[in-house]
Amino acid sequence: MSRPFILGLTGSIGMGKSATAAMFRARGVPVHDADACVHALYGPGGAAAARIGAAFPGTLAPDGSVDRDRLRAAVIGDPERLARLEGLVHPLVREAEQAFLAAHAEAPLVVLDVPLLFETGGEARCDAVAVVTAPAEVQRARVLARPGMTEPTFAAILAKQMPDAEKRRRADALIETGRGFPHAEAQVEALIAAARRGALPGAQRGKKPTA
């Protein structure tokens, strides 16, 4: 039975991954956004909210959603509590991903947009991985232009992410946004064409999605 070609899409903060995911959507490729999935799970009535509230009392807002600041304070610096949180949330994220794949089983190509794809071993679920990248100075300028962003916060985020150089080394394909988005759009279109004809390197490496 045939299934879609699963392209993982990842990249560090400020590299233009969200904009790149939108380029795939604009060209009719189904995209599963892991961040948006977590946001929904944490929202009012979300499947993760009640579980988190029970496991970490005092972390829910009045509307029943997860108060991320309180949750962060409850798990920061405590690997055991963080692992407990991940054990609650990650299975729900995977269920949503599997539902997405089932809903688009007839599509020739789907994209899994996962910020920490390599960090969590998610590349094993993909046929190939595209990394969105840009020069460090471009990344820094983009991130520090965000409201409320500071140098220490940016440094802390980078410390949790695999270095861009290592992501590029592991990638099957690169999408470079530092040369302007028209250039990136051309790369996206080339990737879509290559994936649909099975010509991306990951297809030859024999990656298989896990159940």
N, C-alpha and C positions, 0 to 999 in steps of 0.2 A: 504494500500500500504506500503510495507516495505521500509525502508530507512537505510542508514549506521548507525552504532553505532558511535557517535561523541565523541571522546576522546580529551579533552582539555589538552594541554601540556604547563606548565609554570614553572617558576623558576627565582630566582633572578640572578643578574649579577655574572658571574664567576662560576656558578653552573654546567655548562656543558650542558645547554639546547639545544644549536645548534648541538652539537655532538650527543645528544640523538635523536633529530629529524632526523638526518642523519641515525641513526640506524633503525628507523621505515621505512624510504624511502628504505633503502637497503633490507628490507624484504617485499617490495612490497606494503607498506601502503601509500596511498596518503596523503601528508602533505601540509597544507596551512600555509605559513610563513607570519605572519602579518607584520613583519619588512620589508621583501622583497617587500611586497605589497606597503607599504608606500614609500619605496625607488623608486619604479617604478612610483608611483603617483607624486612624487616630481621631477622626472627626466625630461629631455627635451621632450616636448610633452605630459607629464603626465597629467592626468585629473585634478589633484589638482593644478598644477603649475600656470596655468593662473588665476585660482580663487584666489590663494594666492597672486599673483602679483597685482591683482586688489584691493584686500582688504588691502594689506600691501605694498604700493609702495616702490620700492627700495630694495625688497627682492629677486629679480631674478638675476641670473648670466647671462652673455652675451649669453649663449647657450639656455636660456629659462628655465633652471632648477631652483629649489629653492636653494638659498644660505642659508644653514642651520644656519650659524653663524649670518647672517643678520636677519633671521627670529627669531632666539632665542633672539637677542637684541631687536627686535620689540615687543616681547610679554612678556619678562621676567619681573616679578614683577607686572604684570598687569592682574589680573584675568579676567577682562572683555574681553581684547584682546585675551587672551588664550582661553577663552570659544568660542569666535568668530572663532578662528582658528580650534578648535575641531569641531565646527558645520559645517565647510567646509569640513574637512577631514574624519571624522568618517563615514558619510553616504557613502562615496566612498569606504572606507575600507569594510564596511558591504556589499555593492553591490558586491565587488570582492569575498568576502567570500561566499555569496549566489551563485554566478556563479560557484565557486569551488565545492560547495556541489551539485549543479545541474549536473555538469560535471561528478561527481563520485557517482551518485545516485544508481548505481548498486553495488558499493563496499560494502563489509561487515563491513569495519572499515575505518574511516578517522580520521586524527589528525588535530586539530586547534592549531598551535604553536603561542601562544600569550604571550609576556613577562608580560604585565600588565593585565592578565586575571581577577584575583580577584579584582584588583584595579578599573576596569571598569565594574564590574558586568557580565563579559563574561561567567562565569560558568553557568549562566542560559541557555545558548545556547548549553550546552554540556550534554551528558548523564553521563559522569564521568570525573574527572580531575586527572591527574597525575602530581605530583610536582617533579621536578629534584632538588636534594639537595646534599649538601656536608658539612663537618665541616667548621666552620667559618675561621679557620686558612688556610684551603685548598683554600677556596674561595678568601681570601685576597691575598694569594701568587699568584694565577692565575691572578687576576685582576691587581695587581701591576706590573706583568711581561709584561703587554701589553705596546706597544710603546706609549709614551706620557702620560701615566696614572700617576696621582699623588694621594697622600693621600687625599687632599681636594676634588679632583674630585670624587674619590671613595666614600667619605663620603656623598657628595652631591647626588650622584646617589642612594646610599642606603636610604637616607632620603626620596626619592620619591617612594620607593618600600615598599610593605608590608613586615614586618619581616619574615624571613624564618620560624621561629617557628610557626607563625600564618598560613602561607601557608601550612605547614606540617599538622597542626591541621585540616585544611579545606579539605585536599586532600582525594581522594578516594584510591589513590595508590601513593607510593613513588618510585622514581628511584634514587638510591644512587650512585653517581659517585666518591665519595671520596675513595672508596675501589677498584678503578681501573675500566677501561672500560669493561673488560670481565665480571665482576660482573654486571655492568649496562646492558650489552647486554643480559645477562640471564634474568634480570628483564624485559627488553623490550619484549623478546620472551614470557615470562609468561603472560605479560599484553595483548599481541596480542591474545594469545590463550584464555584468560579469556574473553576478550571483544567480540571475535567472537562467544563464546557460551553464551553470556549474563550473565556472572558470576561476573562482577565487581559490587561493592557496589552501584555505582551511578545508575545502572539499576533498582535496587530495590527502590531507593529513588523517582523514578518517574519524573526525570528531563525531560523537553521537550525543544527542541530548539524553540526560538521565531522567528516569521516571519520577 
